[in-house]
């Protein structure tokens, strides 16, 4: 029996519960031993999804959500103007290496081209712990440009 085909659609404001669930799983995976509850992320997911400044895409097989990608529009002189930043990308671990993330990445690229973005950027997790993640991005056309830092305000 063939698996259901991969379907990718743009997320809507009423998808905040799905977004919170996937981001909680992502954050829990990035910080082993930490269990992030999606209920705590739901208010922020609602605000982000209703604000209109973030675009997301959901991958599903049949009725089962299996991954998502979230994009922010940014602008910088070095980037030649507007560009997209991938803030979250998560695929169910059981479906990794089956083209789900690549499908989401292609949808993000299509969206960016339609918006006139010059590039997509992403901050990959630290190396060498997340070498597989880095290899995925390199395989999908990204180039290393150095680490990203943050300052909490």
N, C-alpha and C positions, 0 to 999 in steps of 0.2 A: 504494500500500500504506500503510495506516494504521500509525503508530508504536504500539508497545505502550503500554497505558494506564499511567499513573503509579500505582504502588503505594507506600504508606507504612506501615511497620511499626515497632514499638518495637525498639530495639537490645537485644541480649542480651550477656552477659559474653563469650561466644565470638565476638563481632563486633569485638574489640579491634583486629585487623589492619586491618579496613575503616576503623575510626575513626582509627587512626594514619595510614593512607594519606591520607585526606581532610584531616586536620589538617595534615599535612606540606605538602600542596598549598596549603592556605589560608595557612600561615605563609610559604611561598615566594613566594606572590603578594603578601602584605602587605609583604614586604621584598625588592623587586626586586634581582636580582643575588645573592641568597642562596638556596642550594639546601638545603632541609631534608629529611633522609632519614627516611622513616617508621620504619625499624628503630630509630632512636634514640628515637622516641616510643612504641614498642610497649610497653615495660615500664610506662610511665605510663598509657597507654591501658588496659592490663589492670587496673592498680590502680584506676583511676577507674571502669571498667565493673563491676568486682567489688565495689566499695565500697558500692554502693546509694544513694549520695547524689546521683548524676547520672543523669538520664534522657535518652536520646537517641532520635531517630527517623531512619530511613534511607529515602530515596526511591529507587525502582528502576523501570526500564522493562525488563520481562522479567527476565532474570537479571543485568542490568547495573546496579550501584549508580551513582546519578547525583548524590546529594546527601545531606547530613545536617544535623541541628540537635541541639545539646547544650544541656541545661537544668540549672540548679542551683536548688535551693530555698533561698531566703533569707528573712529576716524583718527588718522595721524598723518602728519606730513611724510614721515619715513615710509609709510605704507602707500603713498600716492593717493590718499583720500580715504574713502569709506572701505571698511573691510569687516569680516565676520570673525568673531571669537567663539570657539566652542567652549562653553562653560561646563557642560556635562555630556558625557557619552557613556551609556551603560547597555550591556547586552547580558541577558540571562546566561550564567556560566555554562549551562548545559547546551547552549546553542552557539557558543563561540567557535570561531574558525569555520563557520558555515555560511559566511557571506552577509550576515545581518548587519554588522558594523560597517562593512564596505558599502552596503546598500544605503544605509543612513548617511554615510559620508558623501556618496554620490548625490543624494537628495539635497544635502547641505550645499554642495558645490553648484547644483542647478539653481537653487534658491539664491545663492550669492551672485551668480552670473546675472540672473534676472534683476537683482537689486543694484547691479553695477559695482559690486564689491571688487576690489583689486586682489584680495587674498582671503584665505582662512588662516587663523592662528589658533594654537592650543598650547596649554602648559601641560607637558607630560609629567607623570610622577617621577620621583627620584630614581636614579640608576645606581647600581645594577638591579635593584629589587624588581623593577618594572620594565625589564628589558623587552619582554614580549609586547608591551604596550608601545614602546618606542619603535620597535620593528614594524608593528602594524601601521603606525603613522608614516614611517619612511616608505613602506611598501605602497602607501596610498598617496604618494606625491609630495609629502611634507619634507622639509629640510630643517636640520637643527640650526637654531640661531642663538642659542644660549639659554641659560636658565631664566625663569621668571621669579621675581620676588614680590612680597606683599608687605603692606603696612596697614594694620588694622586701625580704623578711625573710630 
